[in-house]
Amino acid sequence: MNERQRQQLEMYLAELRLYVDAKLAVEYPYFADKPYPLGRCKEIRNAMHQMLQQQLNASPLPEPLKVLRPNEAINCELKPVWGSLRDEYFQNALIWSDWYIDAANDTVNPNKPRVEILKLQQSGFSAITSFEQFCLIARKYWQVSIYKNDVYPALAPFLPLLCVNEKGACWLGAANDDMIALARCSQFTLSERILTKLSSTPSAIKQQWYAHYANLNNPLLEQHSLDPVEFCQRYRNEQKDQDLSFRDDVVKSYLRLAQGVSSF
């Protein structure tokens, strides 16, 4: 992609954002009391990716999009990614070859351009490689306190974190495919490491969880025979990291809790 193509594509995507915004602003007018588009990088990225996939399969192909045509010879494919932006933010973006495409560049600062396209190596974007790195970003970006997930210890090898924000909202952190994959690929050693570093969840918060979800009938949520670190060790010995069916059971159990609780 040369500079002229980059500029044309950036302008074209900024115009596409107008169509995306018209729909999403109605569907998601606020995020934690902040007006759209603040906090909506995932929803915008996903909508833009879907629209681009449709247009890339259309004929005729708009001129600015010709540079994004799939090219198997050089393994170029437009793909969504999630990770760290300079360890300041969690970022949802698009990658094409060695190019970084931020189709939601204004979701932290609404005065920034809607779209930004940079060489990947210049963008500051990278994958998240540890739960410590996740915690570093989350504490600054979300303004949260983070505890070990000893509320539901049988989920902790996959979901080791519990976040509490300044308004008292409390949820299980790092509950996305990338972080769950990180836990599994490390055979839960990365989960075990962060669990040994974090403080226990305050008992008052634990009781809020147990009271709120008292009527759930779910075996994984009822297991408290081991602490979170022991569950990591058990799952590693049982090779649960390779068991996709068990991974799905954990995710389904988490989804029962995804609304979180209020700690106030």
Salt bridges, closest charged atoms under 4 A:
GLU3 OE2 - ARG6 NH2 2.87
GLU10 OE2 - ARG6 NH1 3.02
ASP21 OD1 - ARG17 NE 2.99
ASP33 OD2 - LYS167 NZ 2.65
GLU43 OE2 - ARG40 NH1 3.17
GLU63 OE1 - LYS66 NZ 2.94
GLU88 OE1 - ARG86 NH2 3.90
ASP98 OD2 - LYS119 NZ 2.82
ASP106 OD1 - ARG17 NH1 3.00
GLU132 OE2 - ARG193 NE 2.93
GLU132 OE2 - LYS197 NZ 2.91
ASP150 OD2 - LYS206 NZ 3.55
ASP177 OD1 - ARG247 NH2 2.90
GLU192 OE1 - ARG236 NH2 2.62
ASP248 OD1 - ARG247 NH1 3.61
